[in-house]
Amino acid sequence: MPVESTVFDPNRVIPHLERPRESLDPHKPVPHLVTLDLTWAVLDVQTNEVSTFAADRGHFKSVEGHRYIVFIRATDVHGVQTVGLDGSGMFKCATDPDRNGVYYEPSGLLPVSIQHQEFTNHSVLAPTLQALVVVMKPDIGAFDYFRLSGGFHHFNGMPQSMEFFAYSGVMTFTATASNRRGDVQTASLTTAP
């Protein structure tokens, strides 16, 4: 059987791999993978049911007379450093009816918010997968959507200053977390009736 021999041909085109279209700039820091992961959970105190949501675009429907506690969970391989949690929105509000059935309602929306809460991890442990869970504290953060306070106001025609309660609007919860490396992630969750 004859053996094929390879003859060098100087005119033959040898294919090469394409060069990368973008090259790294030695003066810019190399981007790194953000490893912070945030997830939401909402506990319905009346039913003891927990609903979970991704970091963004989560939405849950509130039921009148139910109380909710909002949780944000942050995990990171570099160790979670801080987690902050806020809630706010603009609502149609009204006072509770008095003994004669009279109630008051402002012509515009009122701002409603839940007190800011923050947790800082002071642990100096070596980096491992760490999870922090921040819970809206029941005394200030657990809420009944239909009892969110719009504050005390004295509008024209009212006999005295009275507390207004939300009955329609969107509450947006916002969480911000950072890890020991300095990465920051945010998350949001909304609720409406």
KAMOSUL-V703466 format. One record per residue. RES is the residue in one letter. PSI is psi in whole degrees, 0 to 359 (* if undefined). OMEGA is omega in radians with two decimals (NA if undefined). Layout:
RES_PSI_OMEGA / RES_PSI_OMEGA
This chain:
M_131_-3.10 / P_146_3.12 / V_131_3.12 / E_140_3.08 / S_147_3.12 / T_126_3.13 / V_132_3.14 / F_125_3.10 / D_111_-3.10 / P_343_-3.11 / N_355_-3.11 / R_135_3.14 / V_126_3.11 / I_123_-3.14 / P_143_3.10 / H_156_3.04 / L_146_3.10 / E_145_3.04 / R_149_3.08 / P_140_-3.13 / R_329_3.09 / E_132_3.08 / S_156_3.14 / L_137_3.07 / D_119_-3.10 / P_347_-3.12 / H_352_3.12 / K_145_3.10 / P_146_3.11 / V_128_3.13 / P_144_3.12 / H_160_-3.12 / L_125_3.07 / V_124_-3.02 / T_359_3.10 / L_136_3.11 / D_127_-3.14 / L_139_3.04 / T_153_-3.12 / W_153_2.94 / A_143_3.12 / V_122_3.10 / L_123_3.00 / D_109_-3.04 / V_324_-3.10 / Q_318_-3.07 / T_348_-3.08 / N_25_3.12 / E_142_3.11 / V_129_3.04 / S_139_3.13 / T_151_-3.07 / F_152_3.05 / A_173_-3.06 / A_321_-3.08 / D_155_3.09 / R_20_3.04 / G_143_-3.13 / H_130_3.06 / F_153_-3.07 / K_126_3.13 / S_145_3.10 / V_133_-3.10 / E_135_3.12 / G_354_3.12 / H_146_3.04 / R_146_-3.10 / Y_147_2.98 / I_129_-3.08 / V_136_3.11 / F_144_2.94 / I_132_-3.14 / R_128_3.11 / A_131_3.07 / T_149_3.14 / D_140_3.13 / V_338_-3.13 / H_358_-3.14 / G_123_3.12 / V_132_-3.11 / Q_307_-3.12 / T_152_3.01 / V_129_3.09 / G_151_-3.07 / L_131_3.13 / D_160_3.03 / G_133_3.13 / S_163_3.10 / G_174_3.08 / M_130_-2.98 / F_152_2.85 / K_133_-3.07 / C_160_3.07 / A_159_3.05 / T_165_2.98 / D_146_3.09 / P_142_3.06 / D_187_-3.05 / R_343_3.09 / N_4_3.14 / G_9_-3.14 / V_132_3.06 / Y_164_-3.11 / Y_147_-3.14 / E_128_3.12 / P_159_-3.12 / S_336_-3.12 / G_187_3.12 / L_151_3.08 / L_144_3.09 / P_138_3.10 / V_136_3.11 / S_160_3.05 / I_139_-3.03 / Q_135_3.10 / H_138_3.09 / Q_143_-3.11 / E_144_3.09 / F_134_3.07 / T_131_3.13 / N_112_-3.13 / H_3_-3.13 / S_143_3.13 / V_31_3.14 / L_156_3.05 / A_150_-3.10 / P_124_3.02 / T_173_3.09 / L_109_-3.11 / Q_142_3.08 / A_135_3.01 / L_138_3.07 / V_124_3.08 / V_128_-3.08 / V_136_3.00 / M_119_-3.08 / K_129_-3.04 / P_327_-3.10 / D_337_-3.14 / I_341_-2.98 / G_335_3.08 / A_142_-3.04 / F_150_2.92 / D_117_-3.08 / Y_320_-3.06 / F_4_3.05 / R_16_3.06 / L_130_-3.06 / S_131_3.01 / G_8_3.10 / G_175_3.11 / F_133_-3.12 / H_157_3.06 / H_93_3.13 / F_167_3.13 / N_137_3.09 / G_353_3.14 / M_141_-3.14 / P_336_-3.11 / Q_174_3.06 / S_134_-3.11 / M_157_3.12 / E_137_3.12 / F_142_-3.13 / F_142_-3.12 / A_142_2.99 / Y_349_3.09 / S_131_3.13 / G_180_-3.12 / V_124_3.05 / M_129_3.10 / T_123_3.05 / F_138_3.13 / T_134_3.09 / A_144_3.05 / T_132_3.13 / A_149_3.06 / S_153_3.09 / N_178_-3.09 / R_340_-3.14 / R_347_3.12 / G_1_3.08 / D_147_3.13 / V_135_3.06 / Q_149_3.07 / T_159_3.12 / A_155_3.11 / S_153_-3.14 / L_138_-3.14 / T_153_3.03 / T_146_3.11 / A_162_-3.14 / P_*_NA
